[in-house]
Every structure is written in C-alpha cells, then in structure tokens.
Amino acid sequence: MFYRVEQGNVNKYVYVTLIVIGLIFIYNCQSSQSRNTNQLVFNDYCGSCHLAPDPTRLTQYIWDHHVLPNMAYRLGYEFEAPDKEFNFFVNSDIYEQKNKQLSSSDIDSVSWNRLRQYIMDLAPPIVISDSSRVQRTLNLDQFIPKSINLDGDPGISLVSSIDFDSISKTFLIGDGNRKMVASWPTGLALKSKNEIINFNSPVVSSLFFKGVSYILEIGELMPSDNANGVLYRIDEEGVQTIAKNLHRPVSFEIVDLDQNGLEEFIICEFGNQTGKLSLFVKEGEEYKKIGLLDVPGTTKIEVEDMNGDGRTDVVVLASQGNEGIYILYNKGDLKFEKKQVIQLPPEFGSSWFELVDYNGDGNLDIFLSNGDNGDISVMAKNFHGVRLFLNLGNDEYNETWFYPIYGATKLIVNDFDLDGDFDLAVISFFPEYAVAPNEGFVYLENIDSDSLNFNAHTFSNSADGRWMVMEDGDIDGDGDVDLLIGSYAMSLGQKYRKVYQNWQKSTTNLVLLENKSN
C-alpha cells in the first residue's frame, strides 16, 4: 500500500524534525557542559587536600546519607542533619564548637549542589557482593588451628593487641575488656599467665626493648579526638610515663635516629579528625614532643634506610583523608624531608603495610592492605584487599598486584612454607559474612613469584572470632614461623546479629596457627 504526501506537508515535517534534532543537540551540549562544570567543582573541593574519591565505588545511599553530610560538616555547609550513624563517629562537643566558630561556609550553595549532583549521577544504586569467594578458598593445610581461651569462660573476646619478642620468646597480649596486658612465655601453656598489669584503657601496642617493657594504651578505642593515650616504660623499678595526652595512639617504634646513643620514640597518633606522627626526644629527665607529620590516621611505622645514605628513615602509613605511604628521609639532627610516595583515595581505608624486597632487586617494596570499613561508608567494598607496590627507585612505586579481600586489616609477609619465596597471612576485621565469612583469615600461598600467582587458604572456624590483631613468631621453637590471631568481637549491628550471638557464647579469644613445615 502506498500513501501520497503533499509537498507542503513534507516540508512541514522536515522543518519540525530539524527543530527537534536541534533542540536535542542543544540539550545534550548543555547537559555535557553542565556535567563538565559539576566535575570541575567536584575536583576543586574533593581533590584539594587528598586524592579525589571515585563516586562509583560507593552507593547513592551511602553518599547521600553518610559521606555527603560528613563533607558538608567539614566545609561548614548546612546540607542536612547527620544520621545517627554519622553522629556516632563525630565528637559532639567538637561538632558543636566548630559550628559555632564558622561565620561562613567554605562552599556556596550553587557549588555544593553541583558537587552533589556530579556524585549522585555516577554513584550506583547498589553494589553486588562477590559471591564467588565462597568457593575460592582451599583448606588450610600449612597450619593447624588451635583455639585458645584466656580465662576459661565463654563471652565476648576483646583482644586488643598481640606483640611477640623474639629474644625473650614472650608474647604480650592486651585485653580490651579488662584493660590489661599479660605476658606469655612461649615455653609455657598459654593458660599459665606469667604477669598481668592493669591499665585505664585498652593496650594497643607493646615492645620489649633492652630488657624493658614499653606499653601503649589508646585512651579512646572508638573514633575520638580526645587526648587520653599514654606510653609507659615498665621495669623492676616501677612504671615511668614516657608520653601522655596522646591523640588515640595505635603504634610506636623505638630507634636512635640521630645516632647519639639515646633512643627516640616515634608514635602514631591516629586520632580521628585530628592526629599526627610524633617524635619524643629525651631532654634531661623528660621527653620533648616534635611533630613529624601533621595528618590524622597514622597507623603503622617502619624504620629503614630507604635511600642508602646510612641514616635511618621513617616510613609511615596514613589511613585517613590523604591516604598513603609517606617516607620521612633522615637529614641528620632530627631533621626530615617528607615525601608521599603512594597516594590512595580516602575511601580505601588503608590499614597496614610491610616492607620486603619482593623481587630481589635491592629495593624495598611495599605490601599494603586496605579494608577499614567502620566509619561513614559501611558497605561491602570490592576494592578492599592486598596490594603490592614495586619500588622502581627514585620514590616511584608501581601497583603491580591486587588480591581482593573484604575488610583486609593486617598482613604479615614471610616464607611460611620454607620454599624460598614470600607468602602472606591476612586477617579481616570487616569480612562480608553473608558471602565470604571465612575471609576473616586468609593464607596466600605463593605459587609463582614472577607471575604473582597465589593460592588462598582458610579454615572452617575462622568466623568464630572477629580478628583485629595478628602476630608471627616461632611459638613452639621448631624453626618455622607460627601465627597467633586475636579476636576483638565488637557488635556487627542487626544485619549479622546471629554472628554476634555466636561470639557471645564462644570460648575463643585467640587462635594459634601452628606451622607444619617442621
């Protein structure tokens, strides 16, 4: 069938069609221009003090109800009342004080709405958890897991620290519930406690150094900017306070940086919104505090000569805001040159690192775990896991390998199976219990170093605790490296109420992973 169309009607239809096409073109150009403008605003405000986050990594709900209110608070912009979850992680006194001090916002409403729109346009409504991880792990043949109970009673375990001294063959174990630390000689059964000392808050780090115990208590375990942390020196003569009024300290090192025969103390003051890396130098009978790095979230230190000049440098991980690895190059006389050699987005939640020469080229490479998931963006994150950054020289580090583990918290690199290459032990404080509950502990067996091929192993009862701390050492004295992991079984909320109820009935505080190599 054929239709006849008058010439005048054809011209009219063509004319209308051209107008519609033109309007669509103009709209797309305007939309594209608007998106570009929004992105520029986003980069200006979100990339000015740290690496700009990737909006696609978090869901729309997380952005709109948690992260954006936090950003608005920091910029002094009245966006919306923070959720209860947000209030929990912000000191209310500091929040109110800052709001009173702000006479004007750091961002105007037009820019804020452009920034927010850019994020919400890109953020996904949901992120699907990786259910294939349930099938990916092999049985833990390298180790024999042995559950340990500290006091003989069931109940919530709050092991806050484990530190091993290779000289005295002794573990120092912090108990956040009873705010104490106990020493355990490896030659004795772990139930025969050698010494118990009580503190005002959980012990988070300890060292034996030249026959003396040094104990660090955190002051405030939950996110806080209160300065209640203390570092103690304990020997037969009593207790000496090395440093006090610390902002939520989490770890420390003892080293003679200026080679004058007197050791200095380097302390990671994690804090919350405020924090820093601090150096304590002895002057007379007291210790003077020197700020080394003024960033919150400093969590782990290594002291090594990173440039071969004969001086001990300081390598530190910052895990809040401008995340990444900083090297403080020692210039002598306690003067340092700071360089950030690895920069990561603020949503990564970096948690730990280890220095090893993985490829044998003489340069120290960096294994880094990221998995902190306890602040304002709680969700399963497929970018959590373990990364290897190879040291290419001249402060250049290349991310070469990534292995995904939800909530990866701490890693230890060692040759556990004694075959001449580096294996990894990883614990997670934030595993995704719905799809991969056994990711609480993962042993990554190195199959091929050159191709970075690792097999993942775990054990069936790894969900019996919430593993926050881990230490290695030859516990049984047979020449191979064993592991001890400790459970700090904080509540997981309603989503995993049954998991928490199991922890309430559990008698597991620690799990000894006895190496079977020898």
Disulfide bonds with the S-S distance in Angstrom:
none
